[in-house]
Amino acid sequence: MLPAGFALGNGGESGRSQPNIVLIMADDLGYSDIGCYGGEIETPHLDGLARRGLRFSQFYNCAACVPTRGSMLTGLYPEQALNIAHSRTEWDRSSDYRVAPPLRGDCTTFAEVLKSAGYRTYMSGKWGLGHDLQYGPSARGFDRYFGLLSGASNYFEVSAGRAMALDWSPYTEPIGEDFYMTDAFTDYAVDFLGQHAEAEESDPFCLYLAYSSPHWPLHALPADIDKYRGRFMKGWDQLREERYERMRGMGLMGDNATLPPRDERALPWGDVFDKEAEDLKMAVYAAQVDRMDQGIGRVLKKIRDMGEEDNTLVLFLSDNGGAASNLYHRVEGAAAAGVPPGPAESFAAYGLPWGNLSNTPFRVFKTWVHEGGICSPMIAAWPGKIGSPGGITREPGHVMDVLPSLMEAGGGSYPKENDAGPITPLEGRSLIPTTLGESRQSHEMLAFHHGGNRALRMGNWKLVARGVRDITHLHRWQYPAAPHDGRWELYDLASDRTEMNDLAAGNPGKVNEMSGRYESWRQRVGVNINEQS
């Protein structure tokens, strides 16, 4: 790692050594949904970042929205960063989730660290870590904020029980007929950058743009939907095979990966009764992703217009894998059954079979800790700094590596204490050497826990298990959970990237070793044993 206070950069028009930073997060985007990861959805701006940057083929999240955001902001495991249990408590919508400050006081955020290094910090989009502004983005290091404090919401209006904010104040402006959540997040991101330029700021900027797209409900603009109608009539079976072949051609998947069979809970496409209805669901989902990519293009253009493109580090990732939600009604409020996906009056999700497509070539979904739930697309673009532009790295990374990466790129140092007392030591490790084409000190192990699902990766070995009482039972809109007994499974990811060949029975020593390491980690970070089953 570079010495504290050292900053990399080209300088741009400002002549500064510190780079600007843009961190973009998608919500519930599957591993292979975007074009540069094999998808058929048109994402030219993300594809352009991939051509100029570096793609990670083994980048991990924390299986769901809240834990991933907490981990990424703080450089810690979510169990160390969050006050709440991010499993049954979260999904039950308990009063604790809505009121208690999810981020603990004994941690710091990348915004706070970068502010100490002289950055102006901006955030637009989904905070997802509680509704109380007292503990929101403005209280955790962001100079300006606009967005959705809570979780998923109607894209055309603010749903009941949801909260939006502008800086320290609730956002109470009338929502006009032209309002669309994805565009609003983009508008404010561009506006914050414009204000930064107009103020002739000499300080570098950090922009965190957290889209809620393409998280359900399936809401998109008619023109974007029309663009994709009919494109998914091939069905999920053929499209999974086509994505897999494109990924192999790109080098994202090698000979160590086999395309798993269709999820056992999904019908063969040939047996689907209303194929046009299914095509519409995926067309709306694709339109949501497309609109997000259009917004990313607007942000990148603004940075070019500011003369800062050559001195800006851009990171893009997703908070978890594609979901298995099968939602056709409002969770809160009047039923919307029978309304086709797309408009504000609808409230649908695309369902397990399309989620299986989104996570190609991996198995299962968001909330699980098999690869389909925790492996994200991740792009790093940095003009003049990427070791192999357009390349792919197989170096495992984790969302908790974001904070130390931004700190190494921008300078500053990780504090030992704050007003609340001692700060938990950093767990993440910088990805900057990897982006520069150099070797880095890899994690000895990476551990995962969500809703009783648990895993440990050491080198190429991965130990993984599903909780006996799966979190999906708590989603009344989910497909039934597949049968499982909570036992450990063992995979060699070097020869079996898609977790098809369970080696646990033949390697009891390795299972015991790794399960012991997991137990030590669980006790160290404070995973609640009652959430394990």
N, C-alpha and C positions, 0 to 999 in steps of 0.2 A: 504493500500500500504506500501511496505517496505521503510525504510528511504532512502533518496538519498545517493548514493554511496555504498549501501549494495548490494552484489551480491550473487546469489545462484549458486551451482554447486557441482560436485563430485570431480573435480580436474583432473581426467585422469592421463596420464603419466607426464603431465607438473606440476602437483600439484597446478595449479591455482584454485582459487575459482570462477572466472568468466567463465560462459559456452561459448563455441563457439555457433554461431547461423547460421542456414541455413534456408532461407526463399525461398520457391519455389512457383511460380505462373504459372498456366496454363491459356490459352487464349481461351475464348469462350467454355470452358468445361461445360457441363450440370451437374445438381445436382447429377444425378444417373448414370453417364457414367462409373465411375471406380468401380471395383469389390466390394470394401468395402462399397460402397453406393448402391449396388444392381445391378450394370451393368454387362453385359456379356463380356465386353472387359477384356482381361487378364492384370492385373496390380499387379503382385505379390509383387513388392517393395513397392508400396503405401499400399497394403493390409497388408504387414508386419509392416509398420509404424503404421497402425490402430490397429493391434493386440498388439503392444507395447505401444501404445499411447491412445489418446482420440479423439473421433469424435464429432464434433458439428453438431447438427441437425437443428439449427436455426442461421446460420451465414450469415451475409448480406454484399453485395457489393453495388456499386453505379450504377448498370445497364449497364455500358459500360466501355470500356478500359480506356479512358483518365481520367474520374472522379475517377474511382476506384484506379488507380495508384497514382493520386495526393493525394487522401485521405489517402491511406495506407502509403505513404512515409512521410506524415506530421502529422498524427494524428488529422486532421481537416476535416470538411465537404469539399467536392470539391469546393463549392462556395467560401470558405475562402482561399483555397490553389492555385486556378488556375486563371490566367489572362484572359483566354478565356471562351466564352460561349460554354459549351460542349453539344451543341445540333445542331441547324441548322448551326451555323458557322463551327463547326467541319465537319459535313457531306458534306457541300458545298465545302470543301477543300479550304477555302479562304486563301488569302495571309497572313492574320493575324495568322492563325493556323500554317502556315509553318515558319513564321519569328519571331513572338513575343515569348518571353520566357514564356511558359505556367505556370511554377511554380513561384509564387509571391515571392518578396523579404522579405515580412514580415512573413515568415514561416521558419521552419527548417525541416530537414529530419532525419529519424532514423540513416542514415549513419553519419551525422554530430554529432548527439547526442552520438553515440557509439564511434566515433573517440575521442571525448572529454573524454570518459571513458577508453581510452587506446586500443581500438580495431583497427585491420587492417581490412579494408572494401573492399570487392570485389563484382563486379556485372558482370554477363554474361547474355545476352539476350535482350529482347525487352524493350527499354526505353519508347517509345510511347508518349513522352512529348516534341515534337518539334525536328527539325532537326539541330538546331544551337548548335555546340559543346561548344560555350561560356556559354551556359546554361544547358549543358548536365550532365551526371552522374559524370564526373570528377570535375565539378564545384560545385556539391552538395554533396560532402563528400566521394565519392568512390575513393580509392587509385588506383585501377585497374579496367578497363572496357573493355569489348568487346561485340559488339552486334549491333542490329538494332535500330537506333535512331527513326525511323519512325514506321508506323503501318504495316499492313499485307503486305507480300511480297512473291514472288515466293520462294519456299523452295530450289530450285536447282540453282538459280542465283539471283542477286539483281535486282529487277524490276526497270523500269524507274520511277524516282521521289522518290525513296527510298534511304536511306543513312545508311551506317554502319560506325562504328568507333572502333578504338583501342586506349584506353586512350584519349589523347587530339587530336588525328589525325584521319582524314578520313581513313577508311580501304580501301586500293586500291590494295591489293594483288590480283593476278588473282584467279578467282573462278574456281577450277579444276573440272574435270568430276566426282570426288568422293564427291564433296561438297553436304552436306544436312544440312539445317539450324539448325534443332534440334540437330544433332550430333555436329555441330560447337559450339553451345552454351554449350553443355556438355563438349566438348574437352577443351574449355577455362576455364570452371569452375574447371575441374580437374587439369588443368595446373596451375591455380592460387593457388590452394591448395598445389600442389606440390612445387611451388616456396616458399610458406609460410613455408612448412616443411624443405626444403633445406636450407633456410636462418636461420633455428633454431630460428624462432621467439618465443620470450617468451610471446608476446602479444596474446590475443585471436583473433579469426577471426569471421567476419560476411560475409557470402556469400548470395547475393540475385541473384537467378537463375530464370529469367523470360522467360519462353518458349513462343514462338509464336504459338505453337501447342495447340489445333487442329484447330485454326482459319483457315478459307478458305484462299487460294485455297486448294482443296483436292489434296495434293502432298505427296506421300509416296514411300518408297522403295519397289521394286517388291516382295521380299521375305516376307516382312511384310504384303503386300496386299494379297498375295496368302494364307497366314495363315487364313484369315478371309473370303475368297470367299465362298459363299453359307451359311454362318452362319446367315444371315439376311433374308433368303428367307421365314421365318415364317411371316415376315411383322411387321409393326409398331404396329398394333392393338394387336396381341398376345404378342409381346415383351414388350409392356407397361404393360400388365397384369402380365407377369412373373416378371418384375422388381418390380412392386408394391408388389407382394406377397413375394419376397425375402426381400424387405425393411421392411415389417411387421414382417417377421421372425427374422430379425436382431434387431428389436426394434427401427429402425429409424422412423417408422410410427406406431402410435397406433390406437386405435379405433376412435380417433378424426379426422381421415383422410379418405376421400373417393376419389377413383380414378375418376377424371373428365372424361367426354366423350372425344373422339378424337376431336382435334381442328376442328372447323366447316369448315375451309378452306382446310382440308386434305381429300383426297379420302379414302374411305374404302379400305383396302389392296386388297380385292377381286376384286375391280374395276380397279386396276392398270394394264395397258396394258403391260409394259415392266418391269417385276419384276426383271429380271437379271440386268438391268441397275440400278435399285434402290438398289439392293443388292451390286453392285459395289461401289456406292457412300458411303454407310455406311461401307463397308469393308475398303475403303481408310481412312475414318475418324477413324475407329478403329485402323488401322495400325499407324496413326499419334499418337494416344494416347499411343499405345503399345510402340512405339519408344521412346516417352517421358519417359515412365516408365522405359525402359531399361537404359536411360541416368541417371535417378534418382538413379538406382541401382549402376551405375558406380561411382557416386558422393559419395554415402553412403559407398561403398567399399573403396574408397580413404580415407575417414575419419577413417574407421576401421584400414586401413593399417598405418595411422598416429598415431594410438593409442589414438584417441580422441573421439571414439564413445560414451563412457560413460560420456563425459562432453560436449555433443552437443545437443542443443535444435533445433528441426526441425519442421517447420511449412509448411503446404501445403494447397493451396486454389486456387480458380479460380476467374477471374476478373469480370465475369458476367455469366448469364445463357446462354444456347445454343441459337443460332441465327436462325432466320427464313429466312435467305438469300437463294435466288434461282438463283444463279449466274452461267451463262454458257459462259461468255465471259470476256475478259480483261476489267477492268475498264479504264485502260490507255494502249493504244497500239493496236496491231493487234488483230482481233477477233480470238477466239479459239473455235468457235462453232463446234460441231461435234467431238471434240477430247475427248475420254473417260477420266474420272478422273484418276489421278495417276501421269503421267509424267509431265515434265516441260512445255510441249507445251499445256497442258490443263489449264483451269482456271474455276473451278466449285466449288459450295458449295453443301452441302448435302440436303438443302431444308427444308421447314417448317415441313413436316410430321416427318422427322427424328429429327428435333429440338424438336418437341413435345415429342418424345421418350427420348431425352437427358434430358429433364426437368421433367420427371416422378418423382412424381405424380402431379406436379404443372402445372398451366395454363400459357399461353403466353411465352414470350421470352425476350432475350436481348433487351434493350432500354425501355421496360415496367417496371413498379415498382410493379406489382403483383409478387407473390412469384417466378414464373418461371423466371423472369428477374433478381431478386436481391438475391436469396438464393444460396449460394455456398457450395460445400463440403469443410470442413475445418478439418485438422488433426494436432494435436500437439503431438509430440513424444519427450520424455526427460527421458532417463534412470534413474531410481531411484527416479524420481520426480512426475510421473503421479499418481494421487490419486487412480484411478481405471483403470489399463491397460486393453485395449480392450473395454473400456466402451464408453458410449454415454452421452453427456450432452445436455440438452434442454435450457441451459442458452443462451439467445440471445447475439450474439456478432456482431461486425461491423469491417470493414477493418480499420477504424480510431483507433481501439483499438490495432492495431499491434505495433505502435510506443511506447505507454506507456508500453506494455507488454515486448518489447525488452529492454526498459530502466529499467524496474524493474528487469528483469532477469540479465542484464549485468552491472547495475550500471550507473552512470552518472545522470545528471539532465537536465530538460527542461529549456532552456535559456529564459530570459525575453526580450533580445534584441540581435541584431546582427549589422553588419556594416550598414545595411539599416534602422535601427531604432528599435522600439518596435516590438516584435513578438506576433502574435495572440495567446491568451491563448489556451492551449490544450483542445480539445473536447473529445478525446478518453479516455477510462478507461481500465486499465490493465486486461488481461485475466489470469494472472498468478495464482491468487487464485483459479480460476476454474480448471486449469490444476492440481493443487495440491490437488484437492478434497475439497476445502474450499469454503465458500460463498464469493461473492464479491459484491461491490456496483454496482448494475445494472443501466443502463441508465433509467432515468425517461421517456424518449421518444427517438425515432429515426425517423428522417425525411428523405425523399427521393424526388429528383426532377431530371428528365431527359427528355428533349425535350417536355415539356408540361405535361408529365406523372408525377404524384405526389402522395405521400403517407405519412402517419404518423402512427407510432406504439406506443401505450401507454399500457404497461402491455400486456395483450392478445388481446386488441382491435387494429384493423388495419383499418384505413380510407385510401381509395385509389381511384384514378381517372385517366382516360386516357385523354390526351390532345385532344381538338377538332380537331386540325390539327396534326395528329400523325406523329412522326418522320419518320415512314416507308414510307410515301409518297415521301420522298426525296431520297430513295434508289430505283433507277429505276430497280434494280434486285430483289426487295422484292415482296413477295405476297401482294395483295391488303390488306389494313388494314381492320379489322372487323369494322362494323358500331358501333359507340359510340357517346355519346352526351356530354362527359366531366363531367358528374355529379359524385358526391361522392358516393362510395359504402362503406359499413361498414361490417366488419367480426369479429367474435369472434374466434380467432385462437386456443383457448383452446378446443373448440368443433368442429372447422371447419378449420383444418390446410390447406386445399387446396382451400379455398375461393369459396365455392360453394353456400352458403346461405347468400345472401345480406340482412342485417338487417337494412339498412338505413331508409326505410320507417317507420318502427316501433319504431325507436329510434332517433327522430329528435333532442332531447336534447343532446345526445352523439355526433351526427354529428356536431351540432353547437359548442359544446365545443372543439372538436378535430380540426375542421376546423379553429376555432379561434386560437388554439395553432399553427397550421401549418402556418397561416398568420403571427403570431408573429415571428416564426422561419424564415420564408421567408424574412421578413424585416431585421431581425438581421444578417443573413449571406449574404444577397445581391442577392437573386434570382431575375432575371430580370422578371418583370411582363409580358413583351411582349413575353417571351418564354413560357408562361403558356397555350397558346391556339394554 
